[in-house]
Amino acid sequence: MDKTRRLCLRLAGTAALGSVCGPGRAQSLDRTMHVVVAYGAGGATDTIIRYVADRIKDKVGKPIVIENRPGADGNIAAEYVARQSGDTYHLLVSGPSTHAANATIYRSLPYDPERDFAPLTTLATTPYFLVVNPQRISAETVQAFVAGAKAGSRSLSFASANVGGRIAGERFRAESGLTAVNVPYKASTQAMTDLLGAQYDFYFCDAVTATPQIRAGKIRALAVSTAVRVPAFPDVPTLAESGYPGFDVSSWIAVWGSASLPPAVAQRIGQWINAALDNPDGRRFLTERGLLPYPGSPEVLRAVQRRDTVEWGKVIKAAGMQQS
């Protein structure tokens, strides 16, 4: 039996893909794709996957249903996908919260980050901008912000809408010596609405949510959390440049399938996703929003997931972020 025939029989046996073996035949899926986003609509994770879905829908050949299930640092969405099987292909779009940090934050998880999921690929790296509302905070630099806060008599408050932003805020609070209370939000857009309303003092906001408001002049970016400046905002200094050497906090966005997702399907979807972003238009889409392209593979995702389970775990313990 030749290699082509063996391949056809193997794919047919999965009952997962459409006919892929004949010349010019479609390679679309045979089931609906249900994509569950671990965060609210409008943030970086949601924005990227909707862009990708629009560009792969013709290849998928079936409806792509996108649903936002925010809350509990992504655990609600992750648990939902982990429990799915049947006639629909379920994907989870999340980051190091569900598949790295939460293993330390929570005493127990309603899912296993490795056993219950099939890694597909990474999508992008997400910097966080330290942003303030000029109506509430007049400082134009990190140094002036910290000095003014220490000279004042009130305690500060800072928002977080995901684990990465919370870790950046906690690390900044500790290194700056500020007294600040965290205000958690389910979605970055909700946190931004309250920042625009001057309801709290500062926010380590994901690049996608922050970018339009920075450009509109409604909020001020004092610094970026990554070790190097973001190309879309070359005038915004890093925190390392602002007096906090070694400060480097960023997140990543990735896609997993439920453990029941057939390997052939997982591979093909991962290839489609990478093709949608790893091209001039895709890279431009990311960089214009302050994101950094991060095309990957199941192996890359698995490695970074395991790495950050350890590294983020250290930061979480040091900041006392563990749930009681």
Backbone bond lengths (Angstrom), bond angles and torsions (degrees), N, CA, C in turn:
res aa  C-N    CA-C-N  psi(-1)  N-CA   C-N-CA  omega(-1)  CA-C   N-CA-C  phi
1 M - - - 1.463 - - 1.526 108.94 -
2 D 1.354 118.13 129.54 1.449 118.99 -176.81 1.535 110.92 -77.75
3 K 1.341 114.83 168.75 1.472 120.25 -174.60 1.524 111.92 -63.33
4 T 1.319 117.13 -38.56 1.466 120.00 -178.49 1.512 111.39 -62.70
5 R 1.344 115.74 -44.05 1.463 118.80 -179.65 1.520 110.74 -66.47
6 R 1.337 117.43 -38.71 1.470 119.52 178.22 1.523 110.60 -62.82
7 L 1.336 116.56 -40.20 1.455 120.22 178.98 1.524 110.63 -63.03
8 C 1.324 116.57 -44.59 1.465 120.35 -179.56 1.521 111.82 -60.72
9 L 1.325 115.84 -44.41 1.451 119.53 -179.23 1.525 111.19 -65.59
10 R 1.324 116.68 -37.90 1.463 119.69 -179.81 1.528 110.79 -66.15
11 L 1.340 117.06 -43.81 1.456 120.16 179.19 1.523 111.49 -68.14
12 A 1.306 116.54 -37.96 1.463 119.23 178.39 1.511 110.58 -63.78
13 G 1.329 115.26 -34.75 1.461 119.63 -178.96 1.502 112.94 -66.74
14 T 1.327 117.53 -25.15 1.471 119.63 179.15 1.510 111.73 -76.04
15 A 1.337 117.02 -19.66 1.473 122.28 -175.22 1.516 110.30 53.98
16 A 1.347 115.49 31.68 1.454 119.12 -171.94 1.500 113.26 -107.22
17 L 1.320 117.33 -41.64 1.456 120.82 -175.72 1.512 109.72 -109.12
18 G 1.329 114.78 158.14 1.447 118.79 172.71 1.511 109.12 -69.59
19 S 1.300 116.71 179.51 1.463 120.44 -179.76 1.516 110.49 -61.73
20 V 1.340 117.12 121.28 1.453 121.10 -176.49 1.516 111.91 -118.43
21 C 1.294 117.18 0.67 1.456 118.93 -168.80 1.517 114.40 -98.54
22 G 1.302 117.70 -25.39 1.451 118.85 -179.44 1.516 111.02 -82.97
23 P 1.310 118.04 153.14 1.454 121.45 179.54 1.520 110.85 -59.47
24 G 1.364 115.97 128.14 1.445 121.24 175.51 1.516 114.37 73.37
25 R 1.327 118.91 4.73 1.462 120.25 -178.53 1.516 110.69 -77.15
26 A 1.326 117.00 154.28 1.460 121.67 -177.88 1.519 110.76 -68.07
27 Q 1.333 114.97 152.36 1.463 120.89 176.89 1.524 109.98 -119.47
28 S 1.312 116.26 27.74 1.457 120.79 -176.55 1.527 110.99 -75.31
29 L 1.329 115.12 167.00 1.460 120.96 178.47 1.523 110.16 -78.13
30 D 1.313 115.53 162.94 1.457 119.23 179.54 1.520 112.23 -105.77
31 R 1.343 116.53 6.56 1.458 120.22 179.74 1.529 110.10 -140.16
32 T 1.316 115.63 159.82 1.459 121.49 175.90 1.528 109.99 -64.39
33 M 1.327 116.75 142.98 1.453 122.28 175.79 1.531 108.74 -101.21
34 H 1.311 116.56 121.18 1.464 122.69 179.65 1.527 107.71 -109.04
35 V 1.332 116.41 110.39 1.460 122.31 -176.96 1.526 108.66 -102.02
36 V 1.322 116.66 120.51 1.458 121.93 -179.07 1.526 108.62 -106.80
37 V 1.326 116.33 121.71 1.458 122.57 -179.49 1.523 108.82 -96.94
38 A 1.323 116.51 130.37 1.463 120.85 -173.89 1.521 113.52 -77.48
39 Y 1.340 116.90 -4.05 1.459 120.46 -177.81 1.515 109.72 -131.10
40 G 1.335 115.87 173.25 1.452 120.86 -175.09 1.520 113.70 -71.42
41 A 1.320 115.08 166.27 1.463 121.46 179.54 1.526 110.52 -65.87
42 G 1.332 115.38 143.31 1.447 120.48 174.35 1.510 116.05 96.82
43 G 1.326 118.26 -15.59 1.453 121.07 179.41 1.519 111.53 -82.35
44 A 1.330 115.66 -175.79 1.464 120.53 -176.00 1.521 112.11 -60.62
45 T 1.334 117.07 -47.23 1.458 121.00 -176.76 1.515 111.40 -62.46
46 D 1.312 116.28 -45.94 1.457 121.80 179.99 1.523 111.32 -65.25
47 T 1.322 116.94 -42.76 1.466 121.47 -177.85 1.521 112.15 -62.65
48 I 1.320 116.26 -44.12 1.467 120.05 -177.95 1.519 111.19 -65.74
49 I 1.325 117.21 -47.52 1.460 118.10 -174.14 1.524 111.51 -68.61
50 R 1.328 117.99 -30.00 1.466 119.45 176.23 1.525 110.71 -69.97
51 Y 1.304 116.93 -35.99 1.466 120.68 174.65 1.526 109.73 -62.92
52 V 1.331 116.49 -46.17 1.459 121.08 -179.50 1.528 110.71 -63.75
53 A 1.328 116.60 -45.83 1.468 120.14 -177.82 1.527 111.36 -58.92
54 D 1.315 116.76 -38.40 1.455 120.19 -179.77 1.527 111.87 -65.19
55 R 1.346 116.14 -28.61 1.464 120.26 -176.45 1.527 113.44 -93.04
56 I 1.311 118.04 -13.58 1.462 118.82 179.14 1.526 112.41 -110.46
57 K 1.330 117.94 -0.50 1.465 120.21 -173.26 1.528 112.49 -60.65
58 D 1.334 117.34 -35.38 1.468 119.08 179.50 1.525 111.10 -69.19
59 K 1.323 117.51 -34.19 1.461 120.82 178.22 1.526 110.91 -72.97
60 V 1.325 115.74 -38.51 1.466 119.72 -179.82 1.522 110.21 -63.35
61 G 1.325 116.41 -43.50 1.458 120.04 175.35 1.511 115.07 76.17
62 K 1.313 117.63 0.52 1.460 124.02 177.05 1.521 107.97 -133.51
63 P 1.331 118.10 165.02 1.466 119.50 179.09 1.531 112.13 -59.49
64 I 1.327 115.56 142.41 1.461 121.88 172.54 1.519 106.92 -110.73
65 V 1.306 116.56 111.93 1.461 122.15 -179.36 1.525 108.12 -98.75
66 I 1.333 116.91 122.06 1.461 121.03 178.66 1.522 108.58 -110.11
67 E 1.320 115.62 127.58 1.462 121.21 -177.39 1.525 109.19 -131.61
68 N 1.320 116.56 132.30 1.463 121.98 175.48 1.518 109.35 -93.53
69 R 1.335 115.85 125.91 1.463 121.30 176.89 1.528 108.81 -129.42
70 P 1.333 117.65 71.39 1.466 120.09 -177.13 1.523 112.11 -76.38
71 G 1.329 115.11 166.07 1.457 121.21 175.65 1.507 113.51 121.41
72 A 1.334 115.34 151.83 1.461 123.14 177.13 1.525 111.77 54.82
73 D 1.334 116.21 42.13 1.467 121.40 178.38 1.529 112.07 55.67
74 G 1.314 116.30 34.36 1.463 121.07 178.04 1.515 114.70 90.70
75 N 1.317 118.10 -6.53 1.466 120.74 -176.12 1.523 112.90 -64.70
76 I 1.331 117.17 -32.20 1.467 120.24 -179.89 1.524 110.38 -62.33
77 A 1.312 116.13 -47.02 1.460 120.36 179.91 1.521 111.37 -67.81
78 A 1.328 116.19 -43.61 1.467 120.18 -177.50 1.524 111.32 -63.19
79 E 1.318 116.37 -42.89 1.469 119.17 179.24 1.519 110.50 -63.88
80 Y 1.321 116.74 -40.53 1.463 120.08 -179.73 1.527 111.04 -59.78
81 V 1.327 116.68 -48.97 1.466 120.19 -178.50 1.529 110.77 -66.56
82 A 1.321 116.92 -39.86 1.467 120.52 -177.82 1.527 111.65 -60.43
83 R 1.319 117.06 -27.67 1.469 120.69 -176.22 1.526 113.63 -93.06
84 Q 1.331 117.00 1.12 1.458 119.65 -174.35 1.528 112.75 -90.18
85 S 1.293 114.44 147.58 1.461 123.02 172.31 1.526 106.33 -162.23
86 G 1.300 116.37 170.26 1.456 117.31 176.05 1.512 114.13 116.77
87 D 1.320 115.80 -139.09 1.463 121.06 -168.25 1.522 114.39 -86.21
88 T 1.326 118.37 -0.60 1.464 121.76 -178.73 1.518 109.65 -123.42
89 Y 1.330 116.15 142.33 1.466 121.02 175.49 1.523 108.56 -87.46
90 H 1.321 116.81 117.71 1.456 121.87 -176.49 1.524 110.95 -102.69
91 L 1.338 115.31 131.82 1.453 122.52 176.06 1.513 109.48 -121.82
92 L 1.315 115.75 150.44 1.460 122.74 174.37 1.520 108.40 -116.85
93 V 1.328 116.64 130.26 1.463 121.49 173.58 1.516 107.04 -112.01
94 S 1.316 115.55 116.77 1.462 120.23 -174.38 1.522 108.45 -154.50
95 G 1.317 116.22 -149.95 1.456 121.23 -178.71 1.514 110.96 -160.31
96 P 1.322 117.48 -151.01 1.462 119.90 -174.43 1.521 114.24 -71.67
97 S 1.328 118.80 -6.74 1.464 118.55 176.03 1.525 109.64 -66.47
98 T 1.328 117.18 -60.31 1.465 120.89 -175.37 1.521 112.91 -70.47
99 H 1.337 117.35 -29.39 1.459 119.81 -171.19 1.524 114.36 -116.51
100 A 1.341 115.90 16.14 1.463 119.23 174.67 1.523 110.29 -152.17
101 A 1.333 116.55 -63.97 1.460 121.14 -171.90 1.525 113.86 -68.55
102 N 1.317 117.36 -40.85 1.463 119.91 -172.26 1.519 113.66 -64.21
103 A 1.304 116.64 -22.17 1.468 119.45 177.21 1.523 111.06 -63.82
104 T 1.338 116.88 -25.28 1.465 121.45 177.32 1.522 111.31 -97.27
105 I 1.324 117.69 -36.93 1.463 121.02 -177.18 1.524 111.49 -65.16
106 Y 1.321 116.47 -41.38 1.466 121.06 -174.32 1.526 111.17 -104.19
107 R 1.308 115.28 144.15 1.463 120.18 179.11 1.521 111.26 -62.78
108 S 1.311 115.43 -37.64 1.464 120.25 176.71 1.514 108.16 -149.13
109 L 1.317 116.07 153.94 1.445 121.87 179.24 1.526 109.85 -115.70
110 P 1.336 117.43 148.35 1.468 120.39 178.43 1.523 112.42 -81.54
111 Y 1.321 117.54 15.35 1.453 123.33 179.14 1.516 108.05 -156.15
112 D 1.313 116.71 162.23 1.460 121.76 174.82 1.530 107.68 -105.39
113 P 1.342 118.77 118.38 1.469 120.98 -174.77 1.522 114.17 -58.17
114 E 1.315 117.79 -26.00 1.467 119.65 179.75 1.521 112.01 -100.37
115 R 1.297 117.29 -50.87 1.469 120.85 -173.19 1.525 112.87 -66.44
116 D 1.345 117.30 -34.25 1.461 120.86 -172.49 1.529 114.55 -90.94
117 F 1.343 117.27 3.73 1.459 119.38 -175.58 1.522 111.36 -138.76
118 A 1.331 113.90 152.68 1.467 121.54 173.94 1.530 107.33 -109.82
119 P 1.328 119.29 110.61 1.468 120.32 -179.53 1.524 111.40 -64.78
120 L 1.346 116.36 136.41 1.463 121.00 178.34 1.523 111.16 -106.51
121 T 1.346 116.58 -64.24 1.461 118.92 -178.08 1.524 110.89 -170.21
122 T 1.319 115.28 160.14 1.455 121.70 169.49 1.524 109.15 -85.71
123 L 1.334 116.60 158.54 1.460 121.44 -177.78 1.532 112.37 -117.56
124 A 1.333 116.01 -52.30 1.458 119.97 -174.32 1.519 109.64 -160.76
125 T 1.326 114.38 161.97 1.454 121.99 171.86 1.522 108.12 -102.38
126 T 1.324 116.40 138.65 1.455 122.03 -175.34 1.528 111.55 -113.68
127 P 1.331 118.10 110.84 1.453 120.04 171.13 1.538 109.89 -74.61
128 Y 1.312 116.14 160.64 1.464 121.06 173.36 1.520 109.25 -116.55
129 F 1.325 115.80 134.66 1.459 120.94 176.31 1.526 109.36 -98.51
130 L 1.323 116.18 132.49 1.455 121.06 171.06 1.519 106.69 -80.38
131 V 1.332 116.38 107.00 1.456 120.77 -173.52 1.522 110.74 -120.53
132 V 1.335 114.35 151.31 1.464 121.86 177.69 1.525 108.39 -137.21
133 N 1.319 115.51 162.23 1.460 121.75 173.53 1.525 107.48 -93.57
134 P 1.345 118.87 117.97 1.461 120.86 -178.34 1.523 114.23 -57.88
135 Q 1.344 117.04 -22.96 1.458 119.86 178.45 1.529 111.66 -71.12
136 R 1.329 115.57 -22.86 1.467 119.60 -179.46 1.527 111.33 -106.03
137 I 1.324 116.07 -37.78 1.467 121.98 -178.96 1.529 108.25 -120.16
138 S 1.317 117.52 116.26 1.463 120.93 -176.79 1.524 113.26 -85.17
139 A 1.318 117.85 -14.10 1.471 121.72 -176.07 1.521 110.96 -60.53
140 E 1.329 115.73 143.13 1.463 121.19 179.02 1.525 112.66 -109.63
141 T 1.333 117.01 -4.53 1.461 122.00 177.12 1.516 109.41 -135.11
142 V 1.323 115.57 161.35 1.467 119.70 177.09 1.517 110.40 -61.65
143 Q 1.335 116.17 -42.73 1.455 120.17 -178.34 1.524 111.27 -59.52
144 A 1.339 116.59 -44.26 1.465 120.14 -179.89 1.525 111.15 -68.21
145 F 1.330 116.07 -36.50 1.470 120.13 178.46 1.527 111.00 -62.58
146 V 1.312 116.96 -48.19 1.463 120.80 -178.63 1.529 110.81 -65.33
147 A 1.327 116.19 -43.59 1.465 119.34 -179.70 1.526 111.27 -62.58
148 G 1.330 116.63 -42.78 1.456 120.06 179.45 1.515 112.45 -65.86
149 A 1.339 115.55 -39.00 1.463 119.56 179.67 1.528 111.35 -65.83
150 K 1.317 116.58 -39.83 1.459 119.65 -179.84 1.525 111.98 -71.17
151 A 1.323 115.83 -27.51 1.458 119.61 178.90 1.528 111.74 -77.98
152 G 1.316 116.57 -21.03 1.456 121.01 -179.18 1.517 112.20 -80.46
153 S 1.311 114.87 174.78 1.469 119.81 -175.62 1.523 113.17 -107.18
154 R 1.326 117.60 -12.07 1.458 119.16 -175.42 1.532 112.08 -97.81
155 S 1.334 114.88 156.88 1.453 120.90 174.54 1.521 109.41 -79.02
156 L 1.324 115.82 145.96 1.457 120.70 179.33 1.526 111.07 -89.59
157 S 1.331 115.29 164.94 1.462 121.43 173.53 1.516 108.01 -132.52
158 F 1.335 116.02 145.51 1.466 120.13 177.70 1.517 110.22 -137.97
159 A 1.316 115.20 145.24 1.457 120.97 -176.47 1.524 111.24 -92.15
160 S 1.322 115.36 157.14 1.464 122.07 169.27 1.520 107.51 -147.79
161 A 1.327 115.39 141.03 1.467 120.10 179.03 1.516 111.69 -121.99
162 N 1.322 116.47 0.71 1.463 122.01 176.67 1.527 107.98 -161.51
163 V 1.302 115.60 169.77 1.462 120.05 -175.09 1.521 111.58 -64.97
164 G 1.344 117.80 -39.95 1.450 120.11 -179.01 1.517 112.22 -60.58
165 G 1.342 116.78 -45.75 1.450 120.76 177.61 1.521 112.04 -65.10
166 R 1.329 116.27 -35.54 1.473 120.01 178.01 1.526 110.74 -66.22
167 I 1.337 116.34 -43.08 1.462 119.98 179.50 1.525 110.38 -63.56
168 A 1.334 117.22 -42.20 1.465 120.16 177.75 1.520 110.64 -61.10
169 G 1.337 116.61 -43.28 1.460 120.41 179.49 1.511 112.79 -65.77
170 E 1.324 116.79 -42.35 1.464 120.55 179.85 1.528 111.09 -66.35
171 R 1.322 115.75 -40.04 1.462 118.80 179.26 1.529 110.36 -66.29
172 F 1.321 116.83 -43.14 1.462 120.05 178.13 1.521 110.96 -63.00
173 R 1.315 117.47 -43.82 1.462 121.57 178.04 1.521 111.36 -57.14
174 A 1.336 115.59 -45.13 1.458 119.75 -178.24 1.526 111.92 -68.21
175 E 1.333 117.04 -43.94 1.458 120.50 -175.96 1.526 112.53 -74.48
176 S 1.319 116.65 -28.36 1.463 119.80 179.57 1.520 112.53 -85.60
177 G 1.330 115.88 -18.92 1.457 119.52 -177.51 1.520 113.68 79.31
178 L 1.329 117.20 14.53 1.457 120.66 179.75 1.529 111.22 -77.71
179 T 1.308 115.74 150.76 1.457 121.78 169.90 1.517 107.15 -94.91
180 A 1.320 116.72 114.89 1.458 120.52 -174.72 1.519 110.44 -148.59
181 V 1.318 115.61 139.29 1.461 122.90 -179.10 1.523 108.93 -105.63
182 N 1.329 116.41 135.25 1.460 120.63 179.68 1.521 111.25 -80.31
183 V 1.350 115.15 138.81 1.464 122.42 174.81 1.525 106.79 -118.42
184 P 1.332 118.71 104.96 1.473 120.40 -176.36 1.524 112.36 -81.82
185 Y 1.336 114.87 144.80 1.459 122.25 176.42 1.527 108.88 -127.77
186 K 1.331 116.51 153.90 1.455 121.20 176.78 1.525 112.09 -78.87
187 A 1.334 117.15 -26.76 1.462 121.16 -175.66 1.519 109.97 -139.75
188 S 1.334 115.55 143.43 1.454 120.21 -179.17 1.524 111.71 -64.41
189 T 1.334 117.16 -32.43 1.464 119.73 179.41 1.527 111.26 -66.94
190 Q 1.324 117.51 -34.43 1.464 120.66 176.35 1.528 110.35 -66.67
191 A 1.335 115.81 -42.48 1.464 119.57 177.76 1.527 110.73 -63.17
192 M 1.331 117.09 -38.98 1.460 120.68 179.32 1.524 111.07 -66.14
193 T 1.325 117.11 -39.98 1.463 120.00 177.89 1.523 110.97 -57.05
194 D 1.318 116.57 -43.43 1.463 119.94 -179.84 1.525 112.18 -73.27
195 L 1.339 117.63 -29.92 1.459 119.03 174.69 1.525 110.15 -66.63
196 L 1.322 116.90 -42.92 1.458 120.80 177.14 1.523 111.14 -61.98
197 G 1.318 116.51 -27.15 1.454 121.71 176.19 1.512 113.26 -89.24
198 A 1.347 116.55 6.96 1.476 122.31 177.47 1.526 112.10 57.92
199 Q 1.346 115.83 42.42 1.456 120.42 -177.51 1.529 113.43 -88.02
200 Y 1.324 117.87 -14.44 1.457 121.50 177.54 1.528 107.90 -151.30
201 D 1.344 117.33 -177.11 1.466 120.21 -167.41 1.521 115.68 -94.60
202 F 1.331 118.17 -46.60 1.462 118.46 -178.03 1.517 110.47 -149.83
203 Y 1.326 113.96 164.16 1.472 120.01 -172.21 1.525 108.12 -152.30
204 F 1.324 117.22 128.55 1.458 121.51 168.98 1.518 106.03 -89.71
205 C 1.317 114.86 97.51 1.466 122.20 -168.92 1.517 111.10 -103.11
206 D 1.325 116.33 142.58 1.461 119.93 176.94 1.518 109.56 -63.13
207 A 1.324 115.34 152.74 1.463 121.69 -171.92 1.526 112.69 -61.02
208 V 1.323 118.23 -40.14 1.468 120.65 -175.97 1.528 110.99 -64.41
209 T 1.328 116.93 -43.74 1.461 120.36 -179.76 1.517 111.36 -70.59
210 A 1.337 116.88 -37.30 1.463 120.92 -176.01 1.522 113.24 -75.99
211 T 1.336 117.69 -36.25 1.461 121.67 -169.49 1.533 114.75 -52.90
212 P 1.333 120.42 -53.13 1.475 118.14 -177.32 1.525 113.28 -64.64
213 Q 1.326 117.09 -32.42 1.458 119.87 -178.80 1.530 111.54 -75.52
214 I 1.338 116.63 -34.31 1.463 120.15 174.78 1.516 109.77 -64.36
215 R 1.321 116.42 -46.77 1.462 120.83 -178.36 1.521 112.00 -65.80
216 A 1.324 116.69 -29.89 1.459 120.49 178.46 1.522 112.23 -80.88
217 G 1.319 116.89 -7.90 1.457 121.00 -179.95 1.514 114.30 77.74
218 K 1.327 117.54 12.41 1.459 120.32 -178.68 1.522 112.72 -81.22
219 I 1.330 116.52 -26.04 1.458 121.41 174.36 1.528 107.90 -130.82
220 R 1.308 116.14 162.77 1.455 120.30 -179.69 1.524 109.43 -117.20
221 A 1.325 116.01 129.98 1.469 121.44 175.70 1.526 108.12 -90.66
222 L 1.321 116.24 115.45 1.464 120.90 179.03 1.519 111.44 -85.25
223 A 1.326 117.07 -30.55 1.462 120.71 -177.84 1.517 109.43 -167.78
224 V 1.325 115.55 168.67 1.457 122.05 174.37 1.520 108.02 -118.37
225 S 1.323 116.01 149.61 1.472 120.75 -170.15 1.519 114.44 -82.10
226 T 1.325 117.88 -12.71 1.461 120.86 -175.12 1.528 111.50 -83.49
227 A 1.317 115.74 166.20 1.465 120.92 -177.36 1.519 112.05 -69.63
228 V 1.324 117.99 -25.24 1.464 122.49 178.82 1.525 109.06 -123.74
229 R 1.313 116.20 158.28 1.455 121.01 179.81 1.529 110.86 -67.51
230 V 1.326 115.14 154.95 1.452 121.42 179.54 1.524 108.59 -86.95
231 P 1.340 118.34 128.06 1.475 120.69 -177.11 1.517 114.53 -53.34
232 A 1.319 118.21 -34.60 1.463 120.87 -178.98 1.527 112.56 -69.85
233 F 1.344 116.52 -20.19 1.466 121.13 -179.54 1.530 109.33 -135.22
234 P 1.324 117.04 69.46 1.467 120.21 -174.57 1.523 114.35 -65.10
235 D 1.351 117.72 -18.31 1.461 120.31 -178.96 1.526 113.08 -88.39
236 V 1.328 117.29 -7.25 1.469 120.16 179.20 1.525 108.36 -88.11
237 P 1.326 118.48 117.10 1.468 120.36 -177.04 1.524 112.36 -73.06
238 T 1.295 116.48 162.41 1.454 121.38 173.39 1.528 108.84 -81.84
239 L 1.306 116.39 162.19 1.466 119.66 174.79 1.518 110.74 -66.55
240 A 1.338 116.17 -31.27 1.469 119.39 176.40 1.524 110.68 -62.05
241 E 1.325 116.68 -36.94 1.460 121.36 177.72 1.527 111.69 -75.11
242 S 1.318 116.25 -16.66 1.467 121.37 -174.65 1.519 112.88 -99.45
243 G 1.323 115.94 16.40 1.454 119.07 175.78 1.511 115.53 108.23
244 Y 1.339 117.13 9.40 1.464 120.51 -179.32 1.525 109.60 -127.27
245 P 1.326 116.24 73.14 1.473 120.70 -175.37 1.526 112.07 -57.57
246 G 1.316 115.01 137.95 1.460 120.37 178.99 1.511 114.40 85.12
247 F 1.334 117.81 -2.88 1.466 119.99 -179.95 1.528 108.51 -69.89
248 D 1.314 116.40 122.51 1.469 121.57 -178.21 1.521 108.59 -158.08
249 V 1.316 116.21 98.45 1.461 122.06 178.81 1.525 108.35 -129.26
250 S 1.296 116.44 124.03 1.468 121.48 174.31 1.521 107.61 -145.87
251 S 1.293 115.02 168.70 1.460 120.33 179.34 1.519 108.73 -123.39
252 W 1.316 116.72 174.70 1.452 121.37 175.87 1.520 108.63 -136.27
253 I 1.295 114.19 153.86 1.462 121.09 -179.70 1.519 108.03 -115.74
254 A 1.319 116.70 135.14 1.463 120.65 -174.14 1.521 111.07 -146.76
255 V 1.326 114.89 170.31 1.464 121.62 -178.87 1.519 109.72 -127.37
256 W 1.323 114.85 132.79 1.464 122.29 173.51 1.527 108.94 -123.13
257 G 1.296 116.58 155.19 1.451 121.48 168.55 1.517 108.47 -104.11
258 S 1.316 116.61 163.41 1.460 118.95 171.61 1.527 108.35 -65.51
259 A 1.314 116.65 158.69 1.464 120.32 -177.52 1.523 111.87 -60.37
260 S 1.345 117.44 -23.11 1.459 121.36 -179.28 1.525 112.80 -79.35
261 L 1.328 117.74 -6.38 1.463 120.47 -179.07 1.529 109.52 -66.79
262 P 1.336 119.15 122.91 1.467 120.91 -179.04 1.531 110.93 -60.07
263 P 1.321 118.20 139.65 1.467 121.46 -178.15 1.525 113.68 -53.45
264 A 1.332 117.92 -39.44 1.468 119.87 -179.82 1.522 111.42 -64.04
265 V 1.331 116.37 -37.04 1.461 121.10 178.12 1.526 109.95 -69.16
266 A 1.327 115.87 -45.28 1.461 119.99 179.73 1.526 111.18 -57.68
267 Q 1.313 116.18 -43.63 1.459 120.35 -179.33 1.524 111.00 -63.28
268 R 1.326 116.15 -45.31 1.459 119.00 -176.65 1.523 111.27 -67.79
269 I 1.319 117.89 -42.45 1.462 119.87 179.41 1.529 110.39 -63.38
270 G 1.322 116.22 -41.55 1.462 119.59 177.50 1.522 112.01 -59.77
271 Q 1.307 116.80 -39.85 1.467 120.93 177.88 1.523 110.99 -65.53
272 W 1.314 117.33 -42.10 1.458 120.65 178.85 1.524 110.82 -63.05
273 I 1.327 116.66 -43.28 1.464 120.39 -179.33 1.524 110.70 -62.65
274 N 1.319 117.13 -47.16 1.460 119.90 179.47 1.524 111.32 -61.47
275 A 1.339 116.88 -40.60 1.463 120.14 180.00 1.526 111.59 -63.86
276 A 1.337 117.37 -30.84 1.464 121.24 -179.37 1.518 112.36 -70.80
277 L 1.332 117.14 -26.52 1.463 121.05 -175.95 1.518 113.98 -109.40
278 D 1.322 117.01 -30.03 1.468 120.32 -175.15 1.525 110.53 -88.65
279 N 1.328 115.15 64.77 1.459 123.67 177.73 1.526 106.42 -156.47
280 P 1.324 118.72 167.41 1.477 119.59 -176.17 1.524 114.31 -54.66
281 D 1.340 117.59 -42.86 1.464 119.96 -179.65 1.521 111.75 -66.58
282 G 1.325 116.18 -42.88 1.453 120.38 -179.99 1.518 112.00 -65.16
283 R 1.326 116.09 -44.42 1.465 119.34 178.89 1.526 111.16 -64.34
284 R 1.332 116.35 -37.78 1.468 119.91 177.51 1.526 110.69 -65.05
285 F 1.313 116.76 -41.36 1.465 121.19 177.82 1.525 110.17 -56.14
286 L 1.323 116.89 -44.48 1.466 120.80 -178.33 1.523 111.82 -70.49
287 T 1.320 117.24 -51.60 1.463 120.23 -173.47 1.524 112.34 -66.22
288 E 1.332 118.15 -32.95 1.461 120.09 177.45 1.520 111.99 -64.81
289 R 1.307 117.01 -20.57 1.460 122.17 179.12 1.523 112.49 -101.38
290 G 1.317 115.83 12.92 1.455 119.85 176.91 1.512 114.28 80.96
291 L 1.333 117.63 10.46 1.455 122.08 -179.69 1.523 110.29 -96.71
292 L 1.322 115.52 161.14 1.451 121.49 179.57 1.522 109.01 -115.86
293 P 1.337 119.32 122.28 1.470 121.01 -179.11 1.526 111.83 -55.98
294 Y 1.320 116.00 140.58 1.468 120.68 -179.00 1.531 109.22 -146.43
295 P 1.333 117.60 64.69 1.469 119.47 178.38 1.514 109.98 -66.46
296 G 1.319 116.50 144.12 1.459 118.73 -176.17 1.505 113.51 -146.55
297 S 1.326 114.76 -145.35 1.458 123.55 -175.71 1.522 107.36 -163.06
298 P 1.326 118.35 171.26 1.466 118.73 175.78 1.527 112.21 -56.88
299 E 1.323 116.52 -38.29 1.467 120.27 -178.09 1.526 111.16 -68.22
300 V 1.344 116.50 -41.93 1.467 120.38 178.12 1.523 110.25 -63.46
301 L 1.320 116.95 -45.39 1.459 120.58 -179.40 1.516 111.41 -63.34
302 R 1.316 116.76 -44.40 1.469 119.67 179.73 1.528 111.29 -60.74
303 A 1.332 116.91 -40.25 1.457 121.19 -178.54 1.528 111.68 -67.78
304 V 1.337 116.95 -44.73 1.459 119.52 -178.14 1.524 110.49 -70.36
305 Q 1.312 116.71 -33.38 1.466 120.89 176.41 1.528 110.71 -61.78
306 R 1.307 116.90 -46.55 1.461 120.65 -179.96 1.524 111.51 -68.13
307 R 1.336 116.48 -39.04 1.473 120.54 178.50 1.517 111.14 -60.25
308 D 1.348 116.91 -48.53 1.454 119.93 -174.55 1.516 113.14 -77.73
309 T 1.326 117.88 -19.07 1.457 119.20 171.50 1.525 109.18 -59.20
310 V 1.308 115.81 -38.66 1.474 120.92 178.76 1.524 111.15 -78.07
311 E 1.348 117.72 -51.02 1.458 121.54 -173.36 1.524 112.22 -68.52
312 W 1.315 117.64 -45.58 1.458 119.70 178.67 1.527 110.62 -68.86
313 G 1.319 115.68 -31.24 1.461 119.04 177.25 1.519 112.11 -59.27
314 K 1.318 116.74 -38.32 1.468 120.83 178.60 1.526 111.17 -63.13
315 V 1.336 116.26 -45.03 1.467 121.07 -178.87 1.524 110.74 -65.90
316 I 1.311 116.10 -41.24 1.467 121.02 -179.24 1.519 111.26 -62.22
317 K 1.316 116.27 -43.10 1.475 119.62 178.82 1.534 111.04 -65.73
318 A 1.335 115.79 -41.79 1.464 119.96 -179.03 1.529 111.70 -64.93
319 A 1.347 116.06 -33.98 1.476 120.35 -178.93 1.518 112.34 -86.61
320 G 1.325 118.36 -5.14 1.459 121.40 -179.55 1.509 113.58 67.64
321 M 1.339 116.08 36.10 1.463 120.72 -176.98 1.535 113.62 -88.16
322 Q 1.305 117.82 1.13 1.468 120.60 -177.59 1.515 111.19 -68.63
323 Q 1.322 116.10 140.05 1.454 121.52 177.62 1.523 110.12 -71.93
324 S 1.315 115.68 139.69 1.470 119.03 -179.96 1.523 110.52 -80.12
